[in-house]
Amino acid sequence: MPWRRVRDISQPPLPWLLGVARNLVRGLRRRDSRQYALAVAEAQRISSGARTDVGDVAADVTDRDAALQALASLSDADRELLTLIAWHGLTPSRPHKSSAAPPRR
């Protein structure tokens, strides 16, 4: 980097170069300490027995397929209402506010 700012280098250049080196080392130490803290937190999470099981992939696929078939069997309005509530987090009283349809009772 010093060659990029050769005109900014004071004379003698050694103090300036030492300052650049000090800043680079400081940045590397900060990076290393963040990585270490992250590794410690992950090790604690793993050793505490937090569940990280992936589960049965085949069961997940069949459940997803069944859900998609059930969605496909609904009318367009019912499908939109269900996805607004289940997937977009709206409460049952709120979806009508985001669509042109009146609320269902």
TACORHU-V460853 format. One record per run of one state. SS is the DSSP state (alpha for helix, beta for strand, coil for the rest). FROM is the first residue (numbers start at 1). LEN is the number of residues. If there is no record, write none. Layout:
BEGIN
SS_FROM_LEN + SS_FROM_LEN
END
This chain:
BEGIN
coil_1_1 + alpha_2_4 + coil_6_8 + alpha_14_34 + coil_48_9 + alpha_57_17 + coil_74_2 + alpha_76_11 + coil_87_8 + alpha_95_4 + coil_99_7
END
